[in-house]
Amino acid sequence: MSNPNPEFPKGPVGPASFDRPALSEARELIESQGLRFEPDFDDLVGLFESGRLVACGARAGYVLKMLAIAPSHQGTDALGGLVTKLILSAIFAGHTTVFVFTMPQNVASFEALNFRLLVTHGQTALLEHGPGLENYLASHAFQITQGHNGAVVINGNPFTLGHLHLVECAAKRVDRLYLFVVREDRSVFPFDVRFRLAQQATSHIRNVTVLDTSRYAVSAGTFPSYFLKRLDEVATAQMQIDLLLFAERIAPRFHIACRFVGQEPLCTTTAAYNKMMAEILEAHAIEWVELPRIEAGGLPISATRVRKAFATNDVETLRALVPPATLEFLQSPPARPIAERLRSKMEEA
Amino acid sequence: MQIRRKASAGTMQSSDLMVVVEPSDTLRVEIESTVKKQYEHLIRARISSTLEELKVSAGYIQVSDRGALDYAIAARIETAIRRASEE
């Protein structure tokens, strides 16, 4: 049955209600719409009509995903109801701003629900609902200075002498260096620790400002792939969205003219990522600068090496790899549970 | 009335609005609307007058509107505030 006038959505045909659907019926509806079912989510909502599941969607943290509507109910306001439930669920879980990653052809449907488009590329579009990016930029407005500025983006898990070397070299080449610490908490060292150590270790460099990336660094951990046809495209799509978000939305507001990265002689994934970064940034007139890594004991310094030495309580090695601020934290009582977690992870591996 | 906890009212369906209120030291109203360009000033005015009537002077109020009429705006705001002020 087609809707004669799409301006006026059809009302519900039978008694409609929201409920949590069974995994199997949700999966069936999601897959029938050409999407992939991803089992990791915090909430799953279904719209039922006369007992039949006609629409469903899920939320993982602040990310909405797997929104699927049965063909019989496309062109109705099912999406509005579903998104209301998911956004409220996110807000009550503490996420005022909500993301949705979807196909570019769905952008208009989400814009009609007050989502704003952040970035779109290839088969992927990222939109947000809530105070979001504008609020983030406004809250950092007082730290923005004019000039030829640079950026370094790190996870800092934890902050090493390698990070410090990169920041020191980069800071010499720009008026102001923004050191972005990735907010997302999927690392062993929690965000507040990673952020504080980056601040303490760089406090002696006068033109460095340490910033929180908030939601605006899209990692493999938050990027859903349910809408992509091919799994081998997922990593590329995630990196492109992350880099475009930086190049189009973040960099211009902070007057960032170059981005610095540490050379990656070992890891091939990071090397591929760096090549893509160079291309995307240059297309946005942002210079991409790769700086050589420093070594300790004949090997490049990396956070991976630090975590290993920390787990085995190898203080001598740690001294050669981390700045005093990090060393002090690693030897403090709050660091003990982190060492425990690292040890159990290493045993698993 | 005092906003004591997080509460919501309404939906994001066409011609409706979703209101979420939560405690805050100051009064802050954030409006998203599909008709923001044309009607933000009227939406804001109606929200302000409703808050005044209810004697609400502090809170964080988030509104996502899809072209609701002004009495719907007043009703949704009032419902959310009443839910948030319950002990």
Interface residues (C-beta under 8 A of the other chain):
Chain A: P9 D77 G80 G81 V83 T84 I87 L88 I91 F92 T96 A112 L113 N114 H129 G130 P131
Chain B: K6 S8 T11 M12 Q13 S14 D16 M18 V20 E30 E32 S33 T34 Q62 S64 D65 R66
